[in-house]
Amino acid sequence: MPDYMLAFVIAAGVALLITPGVIFLAAKTGAMDAPDARKVHKKPIPRIGGLGIYAAFMVAMLTLLSFVQVTDEVMTELVGLMVGGSLIVLVGIIDDYKNLPAKVKLLGQIIAAAVLVIAFDVRIDFVTDPFGDYIYTEWFAIPATIFWIVGLTNTVNLIDGLDGLAAGVSTIAAITIFLVALQQNILLVAVLTAALAGAAFGFLYYNFNPARIFMGDSGSMFLGFMLAGISVIGAVKCAATIALIVPILALGLPILDTTFAIVRRYRGGVPIFKPDKGHLHHRLLDLGFSQRQAVLLMYVISALLGLSAVALTEVSSQFAILIVCVVVVAVLIGAKKIGIFHMNDSAHQQSAAAGRQ
């Protein structure tokens, strides 16, 4: 069995086995997500499911490392991902229990990303432009890579609003990057994404509607962080424009949803970090979709974007960028039609009430 298949099977199996224990732990320690005006669930749900995803990924990787020899460079990258991932899970667990202020959580994300980028030298030092020339990032490499990792960490975090949504979208994104890694013969990235897809897929058994547990910030931030870090490794290995376009398309749904949220809150006079009910999944529910229907539709959109990303690896860089632009324009038109750039009336009222206090 190939290493990447073994990584997927181990991670999925561990997630299936360990998540019931995480549910029990959450109930005993009070890590429960209570319903409120912004959330769609009606009763408290355990919310530290990220522990199961994290444990499944780590067990898969440590098991493989016990019998597979790797170079010092690869070991450094793996240790960096594990250390950075552990830090981001720690921040997420604290937030799941204590509801950290947004700025404190952001600081924790930056520190975790900085450890990976600075301490373990996982960064994008150069890429190729559409014409095949090298572009060296030089002094901009560290801040740009940290921004990339923190940005993708938050995109997955923000889309975690319906049962199974973040886990399913992350699974699809991981499989997309996995397929491209196989095409490019980047086996390290293939193994990492297979393990991550397995962990998220195994957890999805308990997280799909009706969810028995939520992944919480510990899970959504871990998935986003790992996808971002793995994509950086992939970009370094092949040094191509497509290496960065692929994860952008693979995570196109949460990336665009996050972008829309920033624009919407700015235009509505609401702080950027203030949650609202204007995300795509909220709009779909407003249009009459059930939770399952909305999630499945977003799976389909993510899969189509993922297939587009895989297809782009077979065309020229210039044509790939053109296709990406067409996809973005199409999404923007669709988003405008369903009113995703406008705040809900309830959000306006909440903002106004906060301003009067």
Secondary structure, DSSP 8 states (H G I E B T S, - for coil): --HHHHHHHHHHHHHHHHHHHHHHHHHHHT-EE---SS---SS-EE--THHHHHHHHHHHHHHHHTT----HHHHHHHHHHHHHHHHHHHHHHHHHHH---HHHHHHHHHHHHHIIIIIS-----EEE-TTS-EEE-GGGHHHHHHHHHHHHHHHHHHH--STTHHHHHHHHHHHHHHHHHHHTT-HHHHHHHHHHHHHHHHHHHHHSSS-S---HHHHHHHHHHHHHHHHHHHHHHH--HHHHHHHHHHTHHHHHHHHHHHHHHHHTT--TTS--S-SHHHHHHHTT--HHHHHHHHHHHHHHHHHHHHHHTTS-HHHHHHHHHHHHHHHHHHHHHTTTTS--HHHHHHHHHHHH-
